[in-house]
Amino acid sequence: MTQYLLSVWHDRDATPEDIYPDPAEREAAYAATGAFNEELRTSGNWVFAGGLHSPNTATVVDGTGNEPVTTDGPYSEAKEQMGGFWVIEAADLDEALALAARGSKACRGRVEVRPFQGE
Protein backbone atom coordinates (compact mmCIF):
# COMPACT_ATOMS: atom_id res chain seq x y z
CA MET A 1 0.00 0.00 0.00
CA THR A 2 1.18 3.50 -0.83
CA GLN A 3 0.80 6.40 1.59
CA TYR A 4 -0.73 9.66 0.36
CA LEU A 5 -1.16 13.10 1.85
CA LEU A 6 -4.66 14.47 1.32
CA SER A 7 -4.45 18.17 2.18
CA VAL A 8 -7.41 20.51 2.56
CA TRP A 9 -6.92 24.07 1.30
CA HIS A 10 -8.78 27.31 1.99
CA ASP A 11 -8.31 31.08 2.05
CA ARG A 12 -5.48 31.88 4.48
CA ASP A 13 -7.56 34.35 6.51
CA ALA A 14 -10.74 32.28 6.59
CA THR A 15 -12.21 31.28 9.94
CA PRO A 16 -14.60 28.34 10.32
CA GLU A 17 -17.38 30.94 10.38
CA ASP A 18 -16.16 32.29 7.01
CA ILE A 19 -15.95 28.83 5.47
CA TYR A 20 -19.33 27.76 6.86
CA PRO A 21 -21.37 30.94 7.52
CA ASP A 22 -24.46 28.94 8.47
CA PRO A 23 -23.92 27.24 11.87
CA ALA A 24 -26.05 24.28 10.76
CA GLU A 25 -23.87 23.83 7.66
CA ARG A 26 -20.73 24.06 9.81
CA GLU A 27 -22.01 21.35 12.15
CA ALA A 28 -23.04 19.21 9.16
CA ALA A 29 -19.53 19.53 7.68
CA TYR A 30 -17.93 18.61 11.00
CA ALA A 31 -20.23 15.59 11.34
CA ALA A 32 -19.59 14.49 7.75
CA THR A 33 -15.83 14.83 8.25
CA GLY A 34 -16.05 12.78 11.44
CA ALA A 35 -18.00 10.09 9.59
CA PHE A 36 -15.40 10.11 6.80
CA ASN A 37 -12.63 9.74 9.39
CA GLU A 38 -14.44 6.72 10.85
CA GLU A 39 -14.85 5.28 7.34
CA LEU A 40 -11.09 5.56 6.81
CA ARG A 41 -10.40 3.82 10.12
CA THR A 42 -12.86 1.01 9.43
CA SER A 43 -11.57 0.43 5.89
CA GLY A 44 -7.92 0.31 6.99
CA ASN A 45 -6.94 3.40 4.95
CA TRP A 46 -6.41 5.63 8.02
CA VAL A 47 -2.86 6.50 9.08
CA PHE A 48 -3.21 9.95 10.67
CA ALA A 49 -5.20 13.18 10.26
CA GLY A 50 -5.49 16.62 11.79
CA GLY A 51 -6.89 20.09 11.45
CA LEU A 52 -4.56 23.06 11.66
CA HIS A 53 -4.89 26.39 13.42
CA SER A 54 -4.84 29.55 11.30
CA PRO A 55 -1.62 30.25 9.37
CA ASN A 56 -1.03 33.36 11.50
CA THR A 57 -0.19 30.98 14.38
CA ALA A 58 2.72 29.48 12.44
CA THR A 59 6.39 29.92 13.27
CA VAL A 60 9.01 29.41 10.57
CA VAL A 61 12.37 27.94 11.61
CA ASP A 62 15.43 28.43 9.38
CA GLY A 63 18.15 26.12 10.64
CA THR A 64 20.38 26.38 7.59
CA GLY A 65 22.86 28.80 9.21
CA ASN A 66 25.05 28.52 12.30
CA GLU A 67 22.13 29.37 14.59
CA PRO A 68 18.44 28.68 13.96
CA VAL A 69 16.36 31.77 13.16
CA THR A 70 12.63 31.85 13.86
CA THR A 71 10.06 34.22 12.41
CA ASP A 72 6.34 34.58 13.02
CA GLY A 73 3.74 33.80 10.42
CA PRO A 74 3.42 31.32 7.61
CA TYR A 75 6.35 30.58 5.35
CA SER A 76 4.26 31.01 2.22
CA GLU A 77 2.60 34.30 1.39
CA ALA A 78 0.12 32.51 -0.86
CA LYS A 79 -3.56 33.39 -0.60
CA GLU A 80 -4.50 29.79 0.12
CA GLN A 81 -3.03 27.72 2.94
CA MET A 82 -3.41 24.16 4.18
CA GLY A 83 -6.14 23.94 6.81
CA GLY A 84 -5.99 20.24 7.57
CA PHE A 85 -4.90 16.89 6.21
CA TRP A 86 -5.22 13.15 6.16
CA VAL A 87 -2.38 10.67 5.71
CA ILE A 88 -3.88 7.55 4.18
CA GLU A 89 -2.79 4.24 2.73
CA ALA A 90 -4.27 3.26 -0.61
CA ALA A 91 -3.62 0.50 -3.11
CA ASP A 92 -3.04 3.02 -5.91
CA LEU A 93 -3.66 6.59 -7.05
CA ASP A 94 -7.18 5.77 -8.22
CA GLU A 95 -8.18 4.63 -4.73
CA ALA A 96 -6.50 7.69 -3.18
CA LEU A 97 -8.40 9.99 -5.55
CA ALA A 98 -11.70 8.29 -4.75
CA LEU A 99 -11.03 8.73 -1.02
CA ALA A 100 -10.03 12.36 -1.59
CA ALA A 101 -13.31 12.97 -3.41
CA ARG A 102 -15.24 11.65 -0.40
CA GLY A 103 -13.09 13.73 1.98
CA SER A 104 -13.63 16.82 -0.16
CA LYS A 105 -17.38 16.31 -0.11
CA ALA A 106 -17.35 15.76 3.66
CA CYS A 107 -15.32 18.85 4.57
CA ARG A 108 -16.70 20.94 1.69
CA GLY A 109 -13.25 21.99 0.52
CA ARG A 110 -10.67 21.23 -2.15
CA VAL A 111 -8.27 18.39 -1.41
CA GLU A 112 -4.82 17.96 -2.94
CA VAL A 113 -3.50 14.39 -3.26
CA ARG A 114 0.24 13.68 -3.15
CA PRO A 115 2.09 10.37 -2.73
CA PHE A 116 4.92 10.14 -0.27
CA GLN A 117 8.42 9.66 -1.71
CA GLY A 118 9.74 6.14 -1.73
CA GLU A 119 6.28 4.69 -1.83
Contacts in CASP RR format, 6 or more apart in sequence:
PFRMAT RR
TARGET T0000
AUTHOR 0000-0000-0000
METHOD contacts of the structure
MODEL  1
MTQYLLSVWHDRDATPEDIYPDPAEREAAYAATGAFNEELRTSGNWVFAG
GLHSPNTATVVDGTGNEPVTTDGPYSEAKEQMGGFWVIEAADLDEALALA
ARGSKACRGRVEVRPFQGE
1 89 0 8 1.000
1 90 0 8 1.000
1 91 0 8 1.000
2 89 0 8 1.000
2 90 0 8 1.000
2 91 0 8 1.000
2 92 0 8 1.000
2 93 0 8 1.000
2 96 0 8 1.000
2 115 0 8 1.000
2 116 0 8 1.000
2 119 0 8 1.000
3 47 0 8 1.000
3 87 0 8 1.000
3 88 0 8 1.000
3 89 0 8 1.000
3 115 0 8 1.000
3 116 0 8 1.000
3 119 0 8 1.000
4 87 0 8 1.000
4 88 0 8 1.000
4 89 0 8 1.000
4 90 0 8 1.000
4 93 0 8 1.000
4 96 0 8 1.000
4 100 0 8 1.000
4 113 0 8 1.000
4 114 0 8 1.000
4 115 0 8 1.000
4 116 0 8 1.000
5 85 0 8 1.000
5 86 0 8 1.000
5 87 0 8 1.000
5 112 0 8 1.000
5 113 0 8 1.000
5 114 0 8 1.000
5 115 0 8 1.000
5 116 0 8 1.000
6 85 0 8 1.000
6 86 0 8 1.000
6 87 0 8 1.000
6 88 0 8 1.000
6 96 0 8 1.000
6 99 0 8 1.000
6 100 0 8 1.000
6 103 0 8 1.000
6 111 0 8 1.000
6 112 0 8 1.000
6 113 0 8 1.000
7 82 0 8 1.000
7 83 0 8 1.000
7 84 0 8 1.000
7 85 0 8 1.000
7 111 0 8 1.000
7 112 0 8 1.000
7 114 0 8 1.000
8 51 0 8 1.000
8 82 0 8 1.000
8 83 0 8 1.000
8 84 0 8 1.000
8 85 0 8 1.000
8 104 0 8 1.000
8 107 0 8 1.000
8 109 0 8 1.000
8 110 0 8 1.000
8 111 0 8 1.000
9 80 0 8 1.000
9 81 0 8 1.000
9 82 0 8 1.000
9 83 0 8 1.000
9 109 0 8 1.000
9 110 0 8 1.000
9 111 0 8 1.000
9 112 0 8 1.000
10 19 0 8 1.000
10 80 0 8 1.000
10 81 0 8 1.000
10 83 0 8 1.000
10 109 0 8 1.000
10 110 0 8 1.000
11 18 0 8 1.000
11 79 0 8 1.000
11 80 0 8 1.000
11 81 0 8 1.000
12 54 0 8 1.000
12 55 0 8 1.000
12 74 0 8 1.000
12 78 0 8 1.000
12 79 0 8 1.000
12 80 0 8 1.000
12 81 0 8 1.000
13 54 0 8 1.000
15 54 0 8 1.000
16 26 0 8 1.000
17 26 0 8 1.000
19 26 0 8 1.000
19 108 0 8 1.000
20 26 0 8 1.000
20 29 0 8 1.000
20 108 0 8 1.000
25 108 0 8 1.000
29 106 0 8 1.000
29 107 0 8 1.000
29 108 0 8 1.000
32 105 0 8 1.000
32 106 0 8 1.000
32 107 0 8 1.000
32 108 0 8 1.000
33 103 0 8 1.000
33 106 0 8 1.000
33 107 0 8 1.000
34 106 0 8 1.000
35 106 0 8 1.000
36 102 0 8 1.000
36 103 0 8 1.000
36 106 0 8 1.000
36 107 0 8 1.000
37 46 0 8 1.000
37 49 0 8 1.000
37 86 0 8 1.000
39 102 0 8 1.000
40 46 0 8 1.000
40 49 0 8 1.000
40 86 0 8 1.000
40 88 0 8 1.000
40 99 0 8 1.000
44 89 0 8 1.000
45 88 0 8 1.000
45 89 0 8 1.000
45 90 0 8 1.000
45 95 0 8 1.000
45 99 0 8 1.000
46 86 0 8 1.000
46 88 0 8 1.000
46 89 0 8 1.000
47 86 0 8 1.000
47 87 0 8 1.000
47 88 0 8 1.000
47 89 0 8 1.000
48 86 0 8 1.000
48 87 0 8 1.000
49 84 0 8 1.000
49 85 0 8 1.000
49 86 0 8 1.000
49 87 0 8 1.000
50 84 0 8 1.000
50 85 0 8 1.000
50 86 0 8 1.000
51 83 0 8 1.000
51 84 0 8 1.000
51 85 0 8 1.000
52 82 0 8 1.000
52 83 0 8 1.000
52 84 0 8 1.000
52 85 0 8 1.000
55 73 0 8 1.000
55 74 0 8 1.000
55 81 0 8 1.000
56 73 0 8 1.000
56 74 0 8 1.000
57 73 0 8 1.000
58 72 0 8 1.000
58 73 0 8 1.000
58 74 0 8 1.000
58 75 0 8 1.000
59 70 0 8 1.000
59 71 0 8 1.000
59 72 0 8 1.000
59 73 0 8 1.000
60 70 0 8 1.000
60 71 0 8 1.000
60 72 0 8 1.000
60 73 0 8 1.000
60 74 0 8 1.000
60 75 0 8 1.000
61 68 0 8 1.000
61 69 0 8 1.000
61 70 0 8 1.000
62 68 0 8 1.000
62 69 0 8 1.000
62 70 0 8 1.000
62 71 0 8 1.000
63 69 0 8 1.000
74 81 0 8 1.000
86 103 0 8 1.000
88 96 0 8 1.000
88 99 0 8 1.000
90 96 0 8 1.000
90 99 0 8 1.000
93 113 0 8 1.000
93 115 0 8 1.000
96 113 0 8 1.000
96 115 0 8 1.000
97 113 0 8 1.000
100 111 0 8 1.000
100 113 0 8 1.000
101 111 0 8 1.000
103 111 0 8 1.000
104 110 0 8 1.000
104 111 0 8 1.000
END
